[in-house]
Amino acid sequence: ARALSWTTNEKVLEGLRRMLRPMRHEWACEFATSATEALQKLSATPFDVVVSDMRMPGMDGAELLARVRDLHPAAVRIVLSGHSDMESILRSVGPSHQYLTKPCDAETLKHTIASACALKSLFEEARLRDLVGQLDALPSMPTLYRELVSALQTPDASLREIGRIIATDVGMTAQVLRLVNSSYFGLCGKITSAERAVAFLGLATVTSLVLTVGVFRDLDAPVIERLGLAGLWPHSIAVAMGAKRLAQAETKNSAVAEDAFAAGMLHDAGILVLAANVPERYAAVVERAHETHETLHEAEQRELGCDHAAIGAYLLSVWGLPNSVIEAVAYHHRPSRCPNPGFSALTAVHAVDAFDEERRASCGENALAPALLDIDYLDSQGARTRVDLWRQECRDREPCDQEV
């Protein structure tokens, strides 16, 4: 793997050399001291990771990383900045994947690089890696996007109401969690609640993100209709709520329950990536699933070489979301492949996702084959005997005629 670091500050560059030296057996690290040198290196060879200082004479970090996005879309793009103004971080949201504050210790930098690149192996097709790498946002449900814009434009906009709207949309949730978990805010732990994230960011920052920076955008209505995606948002909310209740009941741990809610909300984020960016190709995958009576993730794996779980998890890992959420998204259809044992957000999301797909199929809300429970995995968790109880609790709360 190859990494490029760029800064005009010799002291910062020497610090980067020192921090990355222990990784020399895993990474081929190169360094540049000017925008011209960095662009020459980028034009000559692809890089897996590009780390850039933010404020420099001539071309700054945000501008360089925008060029990197065009030249090598799959490269993980990381900004280093010692400036603590919100303007800098908002400028970097589009072209960069993650934002690290200076001084940055070696372990933080190494962990950020390793985590962001860990799931690249899930992709067989370079085009899909490029597609995910280019993304600066996930699309939102059009009605929710319009509701958010309208709420932000009212003179007495309520932070509580803004948080409620954002927490019910997959793309908006991912974006605020991405921002609030950047090292800019220096949090001791990770935030996985969209409403807490909005409260932490504040009204001015959220307004800038939506109305000025423009990282929130809606999904085209014809795409939603053609691919039958109208049910994705209520399904995501149902899984989020059910997974949170299940995790709280089983673990009595509010942090695990909060992780389960976030993972439930984001578990199908990969579907949005595919629908928004390769709609024609994805329509063929959906049609294939209808014809063969495969589950959607099986048809995706056959036609694309990876499924929406892998795509969503990779995007969230590049964006720096908490590992507990990434793990649950990555393995929610195949939890037996997860290397970490024990009841977790993954367990809750896997079970409730399957229960809600069963419900949707029985109610005629979804014509595709529902995802199946991984019984071997549930056995390994000692949970098989409780599955019927879990299912009944979900059904009691989410009958066919109930609006989610």
C-alpha positions as CSV (number, residue, x, y, z in Angstrom):
1,A,0.0,0.0,0.0
2,R,1.2,3.5,-0.7
3,A,0.8,6.7,1.3
4,L,1.6,10.3,0.4
5,S,1.9,13.2,2.9
6,W,2.1,16.8,1.9
7,T,3.0,20.0,3.8
8,T,5.1,23.0,3.2
9,N,6.1,23.1,6.9
10,E,9.4,21.2,7.4
11,K,8.8,20.6,11.1
12,V,5.3,19.1,10.3
13,L,6.8,17.0,7.5
14,E,9.6,15.6,9.8
15,G,6.9,14.8,12.3
16,L,5.0,12.8,9.7
17,R,8.1,11.0,8.6
18,R,8.8,10.0,12.2
19,M,5.2,8.9,12.9
20,L,4.9,6.8,9.7
21,R,8.4,5.2,10.0
22,P,7.1,2.2,12.0
23,M,4.7,1.4,9.1
24,R,7.5,1.3,6.5
25,H,7.2,-2.5,6.2
26,E,3.4,-2.2,5.5
27,W,3.3,1.2,3.7
28,A,5.5,2.7,1.0
29,C,5.4,6.3,2.3
30,E,6.3,9.3,0.2
31,F,6.5,13.0,1.1
32,A,6.1,16.3,-0.7
33,T,6.9,19.8,0.3
34,S,5.0,21.7,-2.4
35,A,1.7,21.4,-4.3
36,T,3.6,21.0,-7.5
37,E,5.6,18.1,-6.2
38,A,2.6,16.4,-4.6
39,L,0.6,16.7,-7.9
40,Q,3.6,15.3,-9.9
41,K,3.7,12.3,-7.6
42,L,0.0,11.8,-7.8
43,S,0.1,12.0,-11.6
44,A,2.8,9.4,-11.8
45,T,1.3,6.7,-9.5
46,P,-1.8,5.9,-7.5
47,F,-1.8,6.2,-3.7
48,D,-4.0,4.5,-1.2
49,V,-3.9,7.3,1.3
50,V,-3.1,11.0,1.0
51,V,-2.5,13.1,4.2
52,S,-2.5,16.9,3.6
53,D,-1.8,19.9,5.8
54,M,-4.8,22.3,5.6
55,R,-3.4,25.8,5.4
56,M,-0.5,26.5,3.1
57,P,0.5,29.1,0.6
58,G,-0.8,28.7,-2.9
59,M,-3.0,25.6,-3.0
60,D,-4.3,24.6,0.4
61,G,-5.2,21.1,1.7
62,A,-8.9,21.2,0.6
63,E,-7.9,22.2,-2.9
64,L,-5.3,19.5,-3.2
65,L,-7.6,16.8,-1.9
66,A,-10.3,17.9,-4.4
67,R,-7.7,17.2,-7.1
68,V,-6.8,13.9,-5.5
69,R,-10.5,13.0,-5.5
70,D,-10.5,13.4,-9.3
71,L,-7.2,11.7,-10.0
72,H,-7.5,8.8,-7.5
73,P,-11.1,8.5,-6.2
74,A,-10.4,5.4,-4.1
75,A,-7.6,7.1,-2.2
76,V,-8.4,7.8,1.5
77,R,-8.1,11.6,1.9
78,I,-7.1,13.0,5.4
79,V,-6.7,16.6,6.4
80,L,-4.3,17.7,9.2
81,S,-5.0,21.1,10.6
82,G,-3.9,23.2,13.6
83,H,-6.6,25.8,13.0
84,S,-9.6,25.5,15.2
85,D,-12.2,27.4,13.2
86,M,-15.3,25.8,11.9
87,E,-14.8,27.4,8.4
88,S,-11.8,25.2,7.9
89,I,-13.5,22.0,8.7
90,L,-16.6,22.8,6.7
91,R,-14.4,23.6,3.7
92,S,-12.8,20.2,4.0
93,V,-16.0,18.2,4.4
94,G,-16.4,17.7,0.7
95,P,-12.9,16.8,-0.6
96,S,-11.6,15.0,2.5
97,H,-12.8,11.8,4.2
98,Q,-11.5,12.6,7.7
99,Y,-10.2,15.6,9.6
100,L,-7.4,15.3,12.2
101,T,-6.3,18.2,14.4
102,K,-2.6,19.0,15.1
103,P,-0.8,18.1,17.1
104,C,-1.7,14.6,16.1
105,D,0.0,11.7,17.8
106,A,1.4,8.7,15.9
107,E,-1.1,6.2,17.2
108,T,-4.1,8.4,16.1
109,L,-2.7,8.8,12.6
110,K,-1.8,5.1,12.2
111,H,-5.1,4.0,13.5
112,T,-7.0,6.4,11.3
113,I,-5.2,5.2,8.2
114,A,-5.5,1.5,9.1
115,S,-9.2,1.7,9.9
116,A,-10.1,3.7,6.8
117,C,-8.3,1.1,4.5
118,A,-9.3,-2.1,6.4
119,L,-12.4,-2.9,4.3
120,K,-11.0,-2.2,0.8
121,S,-10.5,-6.0,0.4
122,L,-14.3,-6.4,0.3
123,F,-14.4,-5.0,-3.2
124,E,-13.5,-7.1,-6.2
125,E,-14.2,-4.2,-8.6
126,A,-12.0,-1.1,-8.6
127,R,-14.9,1.0,-10.1
128,L,-17.0,0.5,-7.0
129,R,-14.0,1.5,-4.7
130,D,-13.7,4.6,-6.8
131,L,-17.4,5.3,-6.6
132,V,-17.4,5.1,-2.8
133,G,-14.2,7.1,-2.5
134,Q,-15.7,10.0,-4.5
135,L,-18.7,10.4,-2.3
136,D,-19.1,13.4,-0.1
137,A,-22.6,12.6,1.0
138,L,-25.4,10.1,1.0
139,P,-28.7,11.2,-0.6
140,S,-31.7,11.9,1.6
141,M,-35.4,11.1,1.2
142,P,-36.8,14.1,-0.8
143,T,-39.7,14.9,1.6
144,L,-37.3,14.8,4.6
145,Y,-34.8,17.0,2.8
146,R,-37.4,19.6,2.0
147,E,-38.7,19.4,5.6
148,L,-35.2,20.1,6.9
149,V,-34.5,23.0,4.6
150,S,-37.9,24.5,5.5
151,A,-37.3,24.1,9.2
152,L,-33.8,25.7,9.0
153,Q,-35.2,28.7,7.1
154,T,-37.8,29.6,9.7
155,P,-36.8,32.4,12.1
156,D,-37.4,30.3,15.2
157,A,-35.8,27.1,14.1
158,S,-35.7,24.5,16.9
159,L,-32.6,22.5,17.4
160,R,-34.7,19.7,18.9
161,E,-36.9,19.6,15.7
162,I,-33.9,19.7,13.4
163,G,-32.4,16.8,15.3
164,R,-35.6,14.8,15.0
165,I,-35.7,15.3,11.2
166,I,-32.1,14.4,10.8
167,A,-32.4,11.3,13.0
168,T,-35.1,9.9,10.7
169,D,-33.0,10.0,7.5
170,V,-30.2,7.7,6.6
171,G,-28.0,10.2,4.7
172,M,-28.4,13.0,7.2
173,T,-27.6,10.7,10.1
174,A,-24.4,9.5,8.4
175,Q,-23.3,13.1,7.7
176,V,-23.7,14.5,11.2
177,L,-22.1,11.5,12.8
178,R,-19.2,11.8,10.4
179,L,-18.6,15.4,11.3
180,V,-19.1,15.2,15.1
181,N,-16.8,12.2,15.4
182,S,-13.9,14.0,13.7
183,S,-11.0,14.9,16.0
184,Y,-11.8,18.6,15.5
185,F,-14.2,18.4,18.4
186,G,-11.8,16.4,20.6
187,L,-14.4,14.1,22.1
188,C,-13.3,11.5,24.6
189,G,-15.7,8.9,23.1
190,K,-17.7,8.4,19.9
191,I,-21.2,9.8,19.4
192,T,-23.6,7.5,17.7
193,S,-26.9,9.4,18.3
194,A,-27.8,11.8,15.5
195,E,-29.9,13.9,17.8
196,R,-27.0,14.3,20.3
197,A,-24.7,15.1,17.3
198,V,-27.0,17.9,16.2
199,A,-27.2,19.3,19.7
200,F,-23.4,19.2,19.9
201,L,-22.8,20.8,16.5
202,G,-25.3,23.6,17.1
203,L,-27.8,25.3,14.8
204,A,-25.3,27.5,13.0
205,T,-23.1,24.6,11.9
206,V,-26.0,22.4,10.8
207,T,-27.5,25.3,8.8
208,S,-24.1,25.9,7.1
209,L,-23.8,22.2,6.2
210,V,-27.3,22.1,4.6
211,L,-27.7,25.6,3.1
212,T,-24.2,26.8,2.4
213,V,-21.8,23.8,2.1
214,G,-24.5,21.7,0.4
215,V,-23.4,18.3,1.7
216,F,-27.0,17.2,2.2
217,R,-28.9,16.5,-1.0
218,D,-32.0,14.6,-2.0
219,L,-32.4,11.4,-4.0
220,D,-34.2,11.8,-7.3
221,A,-37.9,10.7,-7.0
222,P,-37.9,8.7,-10.2
223,V,-35.0,6.6,-8.9
224,I,-36.9,5.9,-5.7
225,E,-39.9,4.8,-7.7
226,R,-38.1,2.7,-10.2
227,L,-36.0,0.8,-7.7
228,G,-38.9,0.5,-5.2
229,L,-37.0,2.3,-2.5
230,A,-39.8,4.2,-0.8
231,G,-39.8,1.5,2.0
232,L,-36.1,1.9,2.8
233,W,-36.6,4.8,5.2
234,P,-39.4,3.4,7.3
235,H,-37.5,0.0,7.3
236,S,-34.4,1.8,8.5
237,I,-36.3,3.5,11.3
238,A,-38.0,0.3,12.3
239,V,-34.7,-1.6,12.5
240,A,-33.1,1.3,14.4
241,M,-35.8,1.4,17.0
242,G,-36.2,-2.3,17.3
243,A,-32.4,-2.9,17.5
244,K,-32.1,-0.3,20.2
245,R,-34.9,-1.8,22.3
246,L,-33.4,-5.3,21.9
247,A,-29.9,-4.2,22.7
248,Q,-31.1,-2.4,25.8
249,A,-33.2,-5.4,27.0
250,E,-30.3,-7.9,26.5
251,T,-27.3,-5.8,27.7
252,K,-28.8,-3.1,30.0
253,N,-26.1,-1.0,28.4
254,S,-27.2,2.3,26.9
255,A,-24.1,2.8,24.9
256,V,-24.7,-0.6,23.1
257,A,-28.3,0.4,22.6
258,E,-27.3,3.7,21.1
259,D,-24.8,2.0,18.7
260,A,-27.6,-0.4,17.7
261,F,-29.9,2.5,16.8
262,A,-27.2,4.1,14.7
263,A,-26.3,0.9,13.0
264,G,-29.9,0.0,12.4
265,M,-30.5,3.4,10.8
266,L,-27.4,3.0,8.5
267,H,-27.4,-0.7,7.8
268,D,-28.8,-0.2,4.3
269,A,-26.7,2.9,3.4
270,G,-25.0,0.9,0.7
271,I,-28.3,0.6,-1.2
272,L,-28.4,4.4,-1.3
273,V,-24.8,4.5,-2.7
274,L,-25.7,2.2,-5.5
275,A,-29.1,3.7,-6.3
276,A,-27.8,7.2,-6.4
277,N,-24.7,6.6,-8.4
278,V,-25.3,3.6,-10.7
279,P,-29.1,3.5,-10.9
280,E,-29.2,1.6,-14.3
281,R,-26.8,-1.1,-13.1
282,Y,-28.5,-1.4,-9.8
283,A,-32.0,-1.7,-11.4
284,A,-30.6,-4.7,-13.2
285,V,-29.5,-6.2,-9.9
286,V,-32.9,-5.7,-8.4
287,E,-34.6,-7.2,-11.4
288,R,-32.2,-10.2,-11.1
289,A,-33.3,-10.7,-7.5
290,H,-37.0,-10.7,-8.5
291,E,-36.3,-13.2,-11.3
292,T,-34.2,-15.6,-9.3
293,H,-36.0,-15.2,-5.9
294,E,-32.6,-14.5,-4.3
295,T,-32.3,-12.1,-1.5
296,L,-31.1,-8.7,-2.6
297,H,-27.7,-9.1,-1.0
298,E,-27.2,-12.4,-2.8
299,A,-28.0,-10.8,-6.2
300,E,-25.7,-7.9,-5.4
301,Q,-22.9,-10.3,-4.6
302,R,-23.4,-12.3,-7.8
303,E,-23.7,-9.3,-10.1
304,L,-21.3,-6.7,-8.4
305,G,-18.8,-8.9,-6.5
306,C,-19.9,-7.3,-3.2
307,D,-23.2,-6.4,-1.5
308,H,-24.7,-3.3,-0.1
309,A,-23.5,-4.2,3.4
310,A,-19.9,-4.1,2.3
311,I,-20.3,-0.9,0.4
312,G,-22.1,0.9,3.3
313,A,-19.5,-0.3,5.8
314,Y,-16.6,0.8,3.7
315,L,-18.0,4.3,3.2
316,L,-18.7,4.6,7.0
317,S,-15.1,3.4,7.8
318,V,-13.6,5.9,5.4
319,W,-15.7,8.6,7.1
320,G,-14.4,7.5,10.5
321,L,-17.6,6.4,12.2
322,P,-17.3,4.2,15.3
323,N,-16.1,0.6,14.7
324,S,-19.2,-0.9,16.5
325,V,-21.5,0.7,13.9
326,I,-19.2,-0.2,11.0
327,E,-19.1,-3.8,12.1
328,A,-22.9,-4.1,12.5
329,V,-23.4,-2.6,9.0
330,A,-20.7,-4.8,7.4
331,Y,-22.0,-8.1,8.8
332,H,-25.7,-7.6,9.3
333,H,-26.6,-10.3,6.7
334,R,-23.7,-12.6,7.6
335,P,-22.9,-12.1,11.2
336,S,-21.1,-15.4,11.5
337,R,-18.2,-13.8,9.6
338,C,-17.7,-11.2,12.3
339,P,-14.5,-11.9,14.2
340,N,-15.8,-10.4,17.5
341,P,-18.0,-12.6,19.7
342,G,-20.7,-11.6,22.1
343,F,-24.0,-9.8,21.9
344,S,-23.4,-6.4,20.2
345,A,-25.1,-3.9,18.0
346,L,-24.6,-6.4,15.2
347,T,-26.7,-9.1,17.0
348,A,-29.5,-6.7,17.5
349,V,-29.5,-5.3,13.9
350,H,-29.2,-8.7,12.3
351,A,-32.2,-10.1,14.2
352,V,-34.5,-7.1,13.9
353,D,-33.6,-6.6,10.2
354,A,-34.7,-10.2,9.5
355,F,-37.8,-9.8,11.6
356,D,-38.8,-6.6,9.8
357,E,-38.1,-8.1,6.3
358,E,-40.4,-11.0,7.3
359,R,-43.1,-8.6,8.3
360,R,-42.7,-6.5,5.1
361,A,-43.0,-9.7,3.0
362,S,-46.1,-10.9,4.8
363,C,-47.7,-7.5,4.4
364,G,-46.9,-7.2,0.7
365,E,-44.6,-4.2,1.3
366,N,-41.6,-6.0,-0.3
367,A,-41.7,-8.4,-3.2
368,L,-38.1,-9.5,-2.8
369,A,-37.1,-12.6,-0.8
370,P,-36.5,-11.6,2.9
371,A,-33.1,-12.0,4.5
372,L,-32.8,-15.0,6.7
373,L,-31.6,-15.3,10.3
374,D,-28.2,-16.8,10.7
375,I,-29.1,-19.6,13.2
376,D,-25.5,-20.8,13.6
377,Y,-24.5,-17.3,14.7
378,L,-27.5,-17.0,17.1
379,D,-26.5,-20.4,18.5
380,S,-23.0,-19.2,19.1
381,Q,-24.4,-16.2,21.1
382,G,-26.6,-18.6,23.2
383,A,-29.6,-16.7,21.8
384,R,-31.5,-19.2,19.7
385,T,-34.0,-20.0,22.4
386,R,-35.0,-16.3,22.6
387,V,-35.5,-15.7,18.9
388,D,-39.2,-16.3,19.0
389,L,-39.6,-13.9,21.9
390,W,-37.6,-11.2,20.1
391,R,-39.6,-11.7,17.0
392,Q,-42.9,-11.5,18.8
393,E,-41.9,-8.3,20.6
394,C,-41.0,-6.7,17.3
395,R,-44.3,-7.7,15.7
396,D,-46.3,-6.5,18.7
397,R,-44.7,-3.1,18.3
398,E,-44.8,-3.0,14.4
399,P,-48.1,-4.4,13.1
400,C,-48.8,-4.3,9.3
401,D,-51.1,-1.4,9.5
402,Q,-48.9,0.7,11.8
403,E,-47.1,3.7,10.3
404,V,-43.4,3.5,11.3
